[in-house]
């Protein structure tokens, strides 16, 4: 796993969640067009400040989804450790089949 650096938020009040990505996520992201990759990266960065504003819990599961157009990022969020681990990314119609 590789991780993004931690940065203080604009208000300086609390620390951002650390964004970790799995090899699988990185490989799937690399297959997408550059414009799609950038949209997903930007939304992931924005969600680090308060993940619950952007991520929704999957029903009957400990995983969360982040919606970016027709794409979904599947992630595991550890609130105690303040980490978001991106597990998979793909089109809405088939990303859930990979779980």
Secondary structure, DSSP 8 states (H G I E B T S, - for coil): -EE----B-TT-SSB--EEEE-HHHHHHHHTS-HHHHHHHHHHHHHHTS-GGGTEEE-TTSS-EEEEETTEEEEEEEETTTTEEEEEEEEETTTGGGG-
